[in-house]
């Protein structure tokens, strides 16, 4: 029987820093406590129902990648063990176990750093209309889901609510500075390359993903979540065939169901049937199992 999803936290004695689409963040002075709920957003609307185990999958998978990619880039993660966190956090162990990260504070760069290795999603629509993806000109005749001739970097603005907006590299440079823009692009491509190699060996294609970066102690560090089903498009390697959409390990079941509803894609979203939530939960758990080779601790 799936656990009851956690859709919001109210942690007595802790100061709420901010509440995003999925995460509640608490200010601990020098550090932040990041609590990953089971909230799910689709078409940029947060649904009332949560997805069982989703927050725990995102936390455990992010921890896995932060540890694995530590040799590629520094990051903000300090620990996911509530027992190693301050006393005021430990008193909420029952709520926080498995879904919280103690992280370094960082000055956040206000851009999403998207890396695309395959032609899919909004990139495919853009290519069909313009022959390019976010201003990156591509050869003619590419198919949906086809592997790109080379990785492309397509930044976007960050939106706490509503839609992120794709921007070109020059606009990104005007926002964060030319030097920082070059560094973020290089780091994002390096992290994607290392992660994609690992994932392919586990039978998963990372079609695209988005990273967030910050600056702490004079260095650029990887922050937020990393390479999860919320931030990435994961496809099974077995059965991969360009020329069509691919099955994915994410919230596609939710999107597909919502597309059948008479809904204007504005808040509030329709109530999500239990079977759709549970099917989505299974996909998140399968992604974790495949990428890490372990079962999620429950």
Residue, then its C-alpha position, 0 to 999 in steps of 0.5 A: x500500500x503506497x504511503x500517503x503523499x506529503x504535499x506541504x510542510x509546516x515545521x514548528x521552530x524552523x523559518x520558511x525561506x521559500x516554497x517552490x512548485x515541489x520544494x519547501x526550503x527552510x533557513x538555517x543560517x549558514x545553510x538551507x534545509x531543502x524538503x522535497x514534497x510529493x507535489x507535482x506540477x503539470x503544465x505549470x499548475x501544481x496539482x492538489x494530489x501528491x504522487x506517492x514516494x515522489x519526494x523521496x525518489x527526487x531526494x535519493x536520486x539527487x544525492x546519488x548524482x551529487x555523489x557520483x558527479x562530485x569529481x566533475x563539479x562541486x555542489x551544495x549537498x552537505x548531507x541527507x541524513x537527518x541525524x547529522x542535521x541541527x537539533x531543531x531539524x532532528x525533532x521533525x525526523x518523522x516528516x523529513x527522513x528520506x526527503x530532506x537535504x542540508x545544503x550550502x547557501x549559494x547566490x543563485x544564477x537566475x537561469x535554467x541551464x538546459x542541455x539537449x542530446x536528443x530532439x524532443x519536446x519543445x525542441x522538436x516543435x521548435x525544430x519543425x517550425x524553424x529548423x533550429x532549437x532555441x536559435x541553434x540551427x540544426x541539419x534538415x531532415x532530423x526525426x523526432x527523438x533523434x540523437x542530435x549531431x552534437x549537444x546543444x545548450x539552451x538556457x531559459x529564465x527561471x520561473x517560480x510560477x508559470x512558464x520558464x522562457x527559452x532565451x538565447x546565449x547572448x541574452x543569458x550572458x547579459x543576465x549573468x555576465x559573459x564569463x559566467x555564461x561561458x562557465x555555466x555552459x561548459x559545466x552543464x555540458x560536462x555534467x550531462x556528458x558524464x551522467x549520460x554515459x553512466x545512465x546509458x550503461x544502466x539502460x537509460x537514455x537522458x534525452x535532455x535535462x536542466x541544471x541550476x547553478x549558484x556561487x558559494x565561497x567564490x566557486x560555481x556549484x551545482x545546486x537544487x535537484x539534479x538529473x531526476x525525472x522532474x528535471x530530465x527526460x529519461x527514456x529506456x534504451x531498449x526499444x529506442x527508435x527515432x521517428x516518434x515519441x518515446x516512453x519516459x520515466x516521469x509524469x507523462x501518465x499525468x500529462x496524458x490523462x490531463x490532456x483528455x480532460x476539459x481543462x484550460x490548463x489554469x489553476x485549479x487542475x482536475x482531481x487526479x485519479x488514484x490509479x494515475x498517481x500510482x502509475x506515475x509513482x511506479x515510473x519514478x521508482x523504476x527510474x531510481x532502481x535502474x539508475x542506482x541499481x538499488x531499491x528506494x528505502x521505504 
